[in-house]
């Protein structure tokens, strides 16, 4: 399974990537939407999940998710936000509130990838 993690905070991104790699996922990192779009636009790059921060420096996470779905219509999307309770998540997409525990992240990702979320 291949996951794209988009997070502008280097430390947070590093921790997320570390947890997901320990679960056996291949993780591609992006610090902003521009870098993420380069990955998403590459048809040779397999992706099973896009996990993105909502507040990115160059684009809102919702806009990135919409562009991602335009390129890969069936790609599951997981938003991470410190304002999860006030965010409207588009249908078919998922949310995890920051800060989140390693166990909560693990559980959420596994459920999404198994189609149970």
Secondary structure as a PSIPRED ss2 file (coil, helix, strand):
# PSIPRED VFORMAT (PSIPRED V4.0)

   1 X C   1.000  0.000  0.000
   2 X E   0.000  0.000  1.000
   3 X E   0.000  0.000  1.000
   4 X E   0.000  0.000  1.000
   5 X E   0.000  0.000  1.000
   6 X E   0.000  0.000  1.000
   7 X C   1.000  0.000  0.000
   8 X C   1.000  0.000  0.000
   9 X C   1.000  0.000  0.000
  10 X H   0.000  1.000  0.000
  11 X H   0.000  1.000  0.000
  12 X H   0.000  1.000  0.000
  13 X H   0.000  1.000  0.000
  14 X H   0.000  1.000  0.000
  15 X H   0.000  1.000  0.000
  16 X H   0.000  1.000  0.000
  17 X H   0.000  1.000  0.000
  18 X H   0.000  1.000  0.000
  19 X H   0.000  1.000  0.000
  20 X H   0.000  1.000  0.000
  21 X H   0.000  1.000  0.000
  22 X H   0.000  1.000  0.000
  23 X C   1.000  0.000  0.000
  24 X C   1.000  0.000  0.000
  25 X C   1.000  0.000  0.000
  26 X E   0.000  0.000  1.000
  27 X E   0.000  0.000  1.000
  28 X E   0.000  0.000  1.000
  29 X E   0.000  0.000  1.000
  30 X E   0.000  0.000  1.000
  31 X C   1.000  0.000  0.000
  32 X C   1.000  0.000  0.000
  33 X H   0.000  1.000  0.000
  34 X H   0.000  1.000  0.000
  35 X H   0.000  1.000  0.000
  36 X H   0.000  1.000  0.000
  37 X H   0.000  1.000  0.000
  38 X H   0.000  1.000  0.000
  39 X H   0.000  1.000  0.000
  40 X H   0.000  1.000  0.000
  41 X C   1.000  0.000  0.000
  42 X C   1.000  0.000  0.000
  43 X C   1.000  0.000  0.000
  44 X C   1.000  0.000  0.000
  45 X C   1.000  0.000  0.000
  46 X C   1.000  0.000  0.000
  47 X C   1.000  0.000  0.000
  48 X C   1.000  0.000  0.000
  49 X E   0.000  0.000  1.000
  50 X E   0.000  0.000  1.000
  51 X E   0.000  0.000  1.000
  52 X E   0.000  0.000  1.000
  53 X E   0.000  0.000  1.000
  54 X C   1.000  0.000  0.000
  55 X E   0.000  0.000  1.000
  56 X C   1.000  0.000  0.000
  57 X C   1.000  0.000  0.000
  58 X C   1.000  0.000  0.000
  59 X C   1.000  0.000  0.000
  60 X E   0.000  0.000  1.000
  61 X H   0.000  1.000  0.000
  62 X H   0.000  1.000  0.000
  63 X H   0.000  1.000  0.000
  64 X H   0.000  1.000  0.000
  65 X H   0.000  1.000  0.000
  66 X H   0.000  1.000  0.000
  67 X H   0.000  1.000  0.000
  68 X H   0.000  1.000  0.000
  69 X H   0.000  1.000  0.000
  70 X H   0.000  1.000  0.000
  71 X H   0.000  1.000  0.000
  72 X C   1.000  0.000  0.000
  73 X C   1.000  0.000  0.000
  74 X C   1.000  0.000  0.000
  75 X C   1.000  0.000  0.000
  76 X E   0.000  0.000  1.000
  77 X E   0.000  0.000  1.000
  78 X E   0.000  0.000  1.000
  79 X E   0.000  0.000  1.000
  80 X E   0.000  0.000  1.000
  81 X E   0.000  0.000  1.000
  82 X C   1.000  0.000  0.000
  83 X C   1.000  0.000  0.000
  84 X H   0.000  1.000  0.000
  85 X H   0.000  1.000  0.000
  86 X H   0.000  1.000  0.000
  87 X C   1.000  0.000  0.000
  88 X C   1.000  0.000  0.000
  89 X C   1.000  0.000  0.000
  90 X C   1.000  0.000  0.000
  91 X C   1.000  0.000  0.000
  92 X C   1.000  0.000  0.000
  93 X C   1.000  0.000  0.000
  94 X E   0.000  0.000  1.000
  95 X E   0.000  0.000  1.000
  96 X E   0.000  0.000  1.000
  97 X E   0.000  0.000  1.000
  98 X C   1.000  0.000  0.000
  99 X C   1.000  0.000  0.000
 100 X C   1.000  0.000  0.000
 101 X C   1.000  0.000  0.000
 102 X H   0.000  1.000  0.000
 103 X H   0.000  1.000  0.000
 104 X H   0.000  1.000  0.000
 105 X H   0.000  1.000  0.000
 106 X H   0.000  1.000  0.000
 107 X H   0.000  1.000  0.000
 108 X H   0.000  1.000  0.000
 109 X H   0.000  1.000  0.000
 110 X H   0.000  1.000  0.000
 111 X H   0.000  1.000  0.000
 112 X H   0.000  1.000  0.000
 113 X H   0.000  1.000  0.000
 114 X C   1.000  0.000  0.000
 115 X C   1.000  0.000  0.000
 116 X C   1.000  0.000  0.000
 117 X C   1.000  0.000  0.000
